[in-house]
């Protein structure tokens, strides 16, 4: 007899990639008979198979950002398939622990309106009956978890104190009922009722600003275990934080905060190795770049320094002589410098390598694009490592344009005193397009562009005010305006993703973006970001060989939106729409899958890319026939 025979199948399964996005530690998952909370890292069981992911650049970055002495990255554990082996996988906890009995009863309110009503019960009353409710006829009824819980902006979450809510803090032990009118989607039509004292309170009271109907947050962290409560933080005005109503299946119940790195052979490492080979014997006494040029006449030096300019070698020599450490570079800065550093190819075309790319010739570009595009790189092999660091509730976490984590709110802990983070790696391909800095600089000097930039900045500042984001102790805003080059390139990236998805073999949701807009250069990297096998490897490379065709298609599609003129006329500072970080952008033109976008579909405006029916003169690309 097989040991697995008769074993109950799991109620649900989660892919490893989902653990880092929608179903990480602290998230809620609906099962057929109950709802659960995914346990923290201290409740993950690896057994003998603990897969380490090595990415030194990401590990070093997390050490510095989170002020940790050491950081390791591991894949989420897989559930054990062997009934006789050690138990592995991710532990979960029942949450919420209040349930509604499935009975067919009604209640007539004093107004005469009839409501569907169901008993509201804690698990401790149901557990002795096997999780069933015993009705007035002594029949056992099934129960479902209540869909309302309470949480705070610091990620703490707990069951609503329903007795406290309905009695407004007064003492009463009567049975509670939930009355629902209409479809049950209007909070003003949902009431909590006490059968003993006849108190009845609408759930909409918990949604009123500054009502504080759910009481102060107690800092509960049930995903870390029953004894993991901590003191809750304070708001921007240094006041205690009150609980907010949260629908456990709502899209704002959980936002994973991740950090992503593309595994690249660093240009700095390559040049250091080259200088190491000849520094002691030839370069340590050089006085300027001209001395470097003269030393290249020697075969040993020429072979070691091949592919690097005299100026770059001289900078490395000066750095070695200096006592000061170089300024730390951002994640994206290292990536774009590497992509722009080599004359023809980067890495090696071997099956076990993480990165290999070749430059594409620009001779086939149409004339109007030659002054705009600086380089096209076909990335044949690419490895992305993504680690989850924390999570937020109610509001998505911020990540600036350099890929830096924005810890404006204290991060919610994934585990108790842990120095490792869950991570996954994906391998695929991509296309990198860099743009001429001088062309972008000239574009920024145009008056219509500056006018449009002022409108976008006003919308951004309105958003800061509505979010009550204030300067830190040094007087700087924790979140900075990304700048017009970033918004323009980000909008172009979305247009390109939509265009190439029709031909490359990958869906639009399987293509991810990296937008670079800083002192090191301007560019867009589009790459496969799916851990599955969707599409055939090589699809993006083939698209890259004729990217000018897709670029023209993207620009043409961006000129007119199906929602024009409403889309083109949108003003970022308009209060009634609350789309403060959007210019001319909507679901009909620029918005794509949020799994593909590095900014969660924010900072978009096609008026900076092409002419629209409303805005003229601010477009980066000219009108072409």
Secondary structure, 3 states (H helix, E strand, C coil): CCCCCCCCCCCCCCCHHHHCCCCCCCCEEECCCCEEEECCHHHEECCCCCCECCCHHHHHHHHHHHCCCCCEEECCCCCCCCCCCCCCEECEEECCCEEEECCCEEEECCCCCEEEEEEEEEHHHHHHHCCCEECCCCCEECEEECCEEEECCCCCEECCCHHHHHHCCCCCCCCEEEEECCCCCCHHHEEEEECCCCCEEEHHHHHCCCCCCCCECCCCEHHHCCCCCCCCCECCCCCECECEEEECCCHHHCEEEEEEEECCCCHHHHHHHHHHHHHHHHHCCCCCHHHHHHHCCCHHHHHHCCCCCHHHHHHHHHHHHCCCCCCCCCHHHHHHHHHHHCCCEEECCCCCCCCEEEEECCCCCCHHHHCCEEEEEEEEEEEEEEEEEEEECCCCCEECCCCCEECCCCCCCCCCCCCEEEEEEEEEEEEEEEECHHHHHHHHCCHHHHHHHHHHHHHHHHHHHHCCCCECCCCCECCCCCCHHHHHHHHHHHHHHHHHCCCCCCCHHHEEEEEEEECCEEEEEEEECCCCCCCCCCHHHHHHCCHHHHHHHHHHHHHCCCCCCCCCCCCCCCCCCCCCCECCCCCCCCCCCCCCCCCCCCCECHHHCCCCCCCCCCCCCCCCC
